[in-house]
Every structure is written in C-alpha cells, then in structure tokens.
Amino acid sequence: MQRLRHQRRAACAALASTALAAALLGATGAQAAGQTGAAPRADAPDIPVANVQQHLRELQSAASANGGNRAFGGSGYRASLNYMKGKLDQAGFDTKIHQFSYGGRTGYNLIADWPKGGSSGQTLMAGSHLDSVTRGPGINDNGSGSAAILETALAVARADLQPNDHLRFGWWDAEELGLIGSQRYVASLSRTELSQISAYLNFDMVGSPNPGYFVYQDNPTISRVFTDWYRSQGIETEYTSVGGRSDHASFARAGVTVGGTFSGAEGIKNWSQAQKWGGTAGQPFDRCYHASCDTTSNINERALDVNTDAIAHAMWTLSG
C-alpha cells in the first residue's frame, strides 16, 4: 500500500454509473438465488490457509534471494511474478503479461482470465499489488493480498467453477510508486472493455499482525456481501475509506465499481477495536509496515485465513 493520497474526484464524477452498477449486481444476485427450478449454487470453499502461507514463503524466498525485496524493476519482483504465473498456467488460466515503462524501467502486471463460465461482457475482477517497497520483502504489504487472491483463483480451478460472470485476476507492479501498474493497465483498456468490468475488488494487506477487519465503503452492494459474511463468522467489521492509497483508485477514476477489504497498516488500533478484534490497543495494525521486518513472521494466521475465505465468498457470490 502506497502512502500518497489523491483527491477522489473520479469517484464523485462516476456516482451515477456506480449506483447503476450496484443495482445490476444486486439484481444478478437475486436472480441467481431465486431462479425457479435452478440448481442450488455451491458455496465458496474453505480456503486452506496453509496453501496461502506456502505462497508467502515462496515470496519471502524470492525477496531473500534478490537483495531482500520484491520492488519494481528488481529481480525479486520478476521471481515473484514467475511463481504466480506458473501456478496459474498449471491450473488452466489464460495468463498474459501487461508490460509498461516507468522512470526508464520496465514494469510487469500479471493478468489471469478463467476460461470457463460467463463471457467477458460481464467481468468480475479481483486484484492486488505484487511489488514491495525497497526496504523489505513486503510479505504483508502486499504478499498477503497477492497470495490470498492466487489461492482463491486456484480454488476456482479446483472447483471447475462455471459462473455467470467472467472471472479475471490481476497482480500489479509499481503500486508503491503511486499505483503506476494498475493505472497503466486501466489506461490500456478501451471504453468498451472498461464498461465490461462489473466490479473490481482490491485486496491490499489482509494478514496484518495486529489486525482489523475493515471493508471498503465505496459500494453498498459489495460492502454488504462482505459485512454479512464476516457477521456470519462472528466478526464485526468497520467501514473504511482507503482513498487513493491502493489500486482500486485506478479503477474508480475510470468509473468502475470497486470494493475490497483491509486489515490495517500504520494506523493505531484503538481500545474499542481491540475489544472486538483482539490484539493490542495503542499499537499499529502493522508495526512493520514498509520496513525490513515485513517478513513471514509479520502475518496473523487467523486474519489471513478469515480474509482469504471472505475473498472467495465474494468472488463466488458476486459472479452469480
């Protein structure tokens, strides 16, 4: 997650289209649930947290073997990208590398499309940034989100899911430099291609060691999918406005409906949050945010487990 904030002008400018997209999402879900004679849709699987942790260990190894980080322009990032792509190719995804230039260096986004189910005319997309800062391996920020959506994608393949909506997953480069990778990807899409994205879900830090359970408040339909699910697990959530700090902002500026979850960064957990979520009041959600100690030891296993299951639930539910 990058530190710089931007003005949310596009989110306001796109209010009408966002409301319309919310209504369409709600109608899709209602039709899927209430269609007479339709076979019941299987619930999302319980994602094995051990699988997600193994992905994090691989990302740690990529950093450790390449100067201690997975930052833009470095070999640690390329090793991380190659690991992700290999897993997705093996699972049957259609993958492509979206290449761009920034500051005289080449960046690489990874896009993975699930070839079964609905057409690309109605695409549900999940994404996370794969790059770290130069000061550390970035295992919570944002190996956690990257590993969580990777394992969700692999669960889609294991289930041989054939949803009503097309499913797409993205991993972004150069987020830590100002959302560069996701901005370049969005800019590469035509107006028609953008209109085909029914929603973009962003996951940037989902395993913070002193975790919170925050849900993006950008879209009420998507927010409700998350909050209802967390409530079913006995977890009270809080809404958050992440603003321009992560890659959902690139999509929101282009008028795409967005949502997501967040487990907290450098902010301080207050007493009431510690009462309902556990952990330590008066301490950051992630004391190793943007630091060299953001390693595999900097992950709360329960938060990683719960938040990955929440991602799977949202993808299964919103894809109809």
GIBELGI-V128536 format. One record per residue. N is the residue number from 1. PHI is phi in whole degrees, -180 to 180 (* if undefined). Layout:
n;phi
N;PHI
N;PHI
This chain:
n;phi
1;*
2;-88
3;-80
4;-70
5;-106
6;-122
7;-72
8;-93
9;-66
10;-69
11;-61
12;-71
13;-63
14;-98
15;-56
16;-64
17;-69
18;-65
19;-63
20;-64
21;-63
22;-62
23;-64
24;-65
25;-62
26;-64
27;-64
28;-60
29;-64
30;-66
31;-64
32;-65
33;-79
34;-110
35;-67
36;-65
37;80
38;-76
39;-67
40;-64
41;-79
42;-65
43;-70
44;-63
45;-74
46;-76
47;-76
48;-65
49;-65
50;-61
51;-67
52;-66
53;-63
54;-65
55;-62
56;-65
57;-64
58;-65
59;-67
60;-61
61;-63
62;-62
63;-69
64;-61
65;-85
66;-138
67;82
68;88
69;-148
70;-129
71;-81
72;-51
73;83
74;-106
75;-71
76;-65
77;-67
78;-62
79;-64
80;-64
81;-62
82;-64
83;-64
84;-60
85;-62
86;-61
87;-64
88;-71
89;-61
90;-63
91;-83
92;101
93;-77
94;-90
95;-111
96;-148
97;-99
98;-96
99;-99
100;-149
101;-117
102;-155
103;60
104;81
105;-120
106;-99
107;-114
108;-139
109;-93
110;-115
111;-119
112;-129
113;-108
114;-84
115;-79
116;-109
117;97
118;-66
119;-81
120;-69
121;-65
122;-138
123;-114
124;-99
125;-124
126;-121
127;-151
128;-159
129;-89
130;-99
131;-79
132;-111
133;-75
134;-76
135;-82
136;-168
137;-76
138;64
139;-79
140;-80
141;-110
142;-135
143;-58
144;-63
145;-65
146;-64
147;-70
148;-66
149;-78
150;-61
151;-68
152;-63
153;-61
154;-66
155;-67
156;-57
157;-68
158;-62
159;-81
160;51
161;-64
162;-129
163;-76
164;-67
165;-93
166;-71
167;-109
168;-137
169;-126
170;-137
171;-124
172;-105
173;-99
174;59
175;-64
176;-68
177;-99
178;121
179;64
180;-64
181;-61
182;-68
183;-62
184;-68
185;-64
186;-59
187;-65
188;-79
189;-88
190;-74
191;-58
192;-66
193;-63
194;-65
195;-66
196;-81
197;-85
198;-68
199;-163
200;-119
201;-107
202;-112
203;-133
204;-125
205;79
206;-127
207;-134
208;-57
209;-69
210;-122
211;-76
212;-113
213;-124
214;-106
215;-122
216;-59
217;-98
218;-62
219;-134
220;-66
221;-65
222;-68
223;-55
224;-66
225;-58
226;-73
227;-63
228;-64
229;-67
230;-59
231;-61
232;-65
233;-97
234;78
235;-115
236;-86
237;-101
238;-128
239;-78
240;-138
241;-110
242;-72
243;63
244;-97
245;-85
246;-148
247;-70
248;-57
249;-62
250;-63
251;-77
252;-61
253;-60
254;-91
255;89
256;-83
257;-67
258;-130
259;-162
260;161
261;-133
262;-159
263;-105
264;103
265;-122
266;-84
267;-63
268;-97
269;-73
270;-90
271;-64
272;-66
273;-67
274;-66
275;-64
276;-92
277;-111
278;80
279;85
280;-118
281;-70
282;81
283;-122
284;-63
285;-62
286;-139
287;-70
288;-102
289;-55
290;59
291;-129
292;-67
293;-85
294;-80
295;-113
296;-64
297;-79
298;-101
299;-126
300;-90
301;-62
302;-65
303;-61
304;-61
305;-64
306;-61
307;-69
308;-67
309;-62
310;-65
311;-63
312;-60
313;-58
314;-65
315;-67
316;-66
317;-72
318;-76
319;-84
320;76
